[in-house]
Structure formats: structure tokens, C-alpha cells
Amino acid sequence: MVPDPETPICSAKACRAAAVWVLAWNNPKVHTPERRKTWLACEDHREHLSEFLGVRGFLKDVVRFEEWEARGA
């Protein structure tokens, strides 16, 4: 099944599930402090992706996709 191109997809490798969460992150060695990169996560991968970014000190925020969109980010 081909996902709807309008549906945001989880960033986890090989996952095709709809994204529910936005993980905002920043690599301080590469990005300015205010810059935010994003990964999207489904319910099943939110914790794993958060831990991956967290142990590196990159994770800045985890919010529901709808909230992120409402912020206009």
C-alpha cells in the first residue's frame, strides 16, 4: 500500500506508519542554538527515537504533530 503523500510518515527506518509526534532536535556542533531540525514519529517509535536523540544531547522538544502544526513551526 502506498501512503497518501499528504500524510506525514514516521522517520524510523522502514516504518510507513502515520506520524503522531514531532521530535525537535539540534546538534550544537553543527546548528545555531535556535535552529530546530525535526523527526516525525508514530506511537510505536516515539520512545526509541527520543532516546536516540536524548543520549546524544540533541533532543529539545517532543510535541504532538497537530500542536507543532498549530504553532506554525
C-alpha positions as CSV (number, residue, x, y, z in Angstrom):
1,M,0.0,0.0,0.0
2,V,1.3,3.4,-1.0
3,P,0.9,6.0,1.8
4,D,-1.0,9.2,1.0
5,P,1.5,11.9,0.1
6,E,-0.3,14.3,2.4
7,T,0.1,12.1,5.4
8,P,3.3,12.7,7.4
9,I,5.2,9.4,7.9
10,C,7.3,8.2,10.8
11,S,11.1,8.8,10.4
12,A,12.0,5.4,11.9
13,K,13.8,3.2,9.3
14,A,11.4,1.2,7.2
15,C,8.4,2.5,9.1
16,R,5.5,3.6,7.0
17,A,3.1,4.5,9.8
18,A,1.5,7.9,10.1
19,A,3.4,10.3,12.3
20,V,1.8,11.4,15.5
21,W,4.7,13.1,17.2
22,V,7.3,15.7,16.2
23,L,10.8,15.4,17.8
24,A,12.6,18.7,17.6
25,W,16.3,18.5,17.9
26,N,19.5,20.4,17.4
27,N,23.2,19.3,17.0
28,P,25.1,22.1,18.8
29,K,28.3,21.2,16.9
30,V,26.5,21.9,13.6
31,H,23.5,24.1,14.2
32,T,22.9,27.5,15.8
33,P,21.2,27.3,19.2
34,E,17.7,28.4,17.9
35,R,17.7,26.0,14.9
36,R,15.4,23.0,15.1
37,K,15.5,20.0,12.9
38,T,12.6,17.6,13.1
39,W,12.0,13.9,13.0
40,L,8.5,12.5,12.9
41,A,7.4,9.5,15.0
42,C,4.5,7.1,15.2
43,E,3.3,5.9,18.6
44,D,5.5,2.8,18.4
45,H,8.7,4.7,17.6
46,R,8.4,7.9,19.7
47,E,10.3,6.5,22.7
48,H,13.1,4.9,20.6
49,L,13.7,7.9,18.5
50,S,13.6,10.2,21.6
51,E,16.1,8.0,23.4
52,F,18.4,8.0,20.3
53,L,18.4,11.9,20.2
54,G,18.4,12.2,24.0
55,V,21.5,10.2,24.7
56,R,23.4,12.5,22.3
57,G,22.0,15.6,23.9
58,F,20.2,16.7,20.8
59,L,16.5,16.3,21.8
60,K,14.9,19.7,22.6
61,D,11.1,19.0,22.4
62,V,8.6,16.3,21.8
63,V,5.1,17.5,20.8
64,R,2.0,16.1,19.1
65,F,2.1,16.7,15.4
66,E,-1.1,18.7,15.5
67,E,0.3,21.0,18.1
68,W,3.5,21.5,16.1
69,E,1.5,22.4,13.0
70,A,-0.7,24.8,15.0
71,R,2.5,26.6,16.2
72,G,3.3,27.3,12.6
73,A,6.8,25.7,13.0
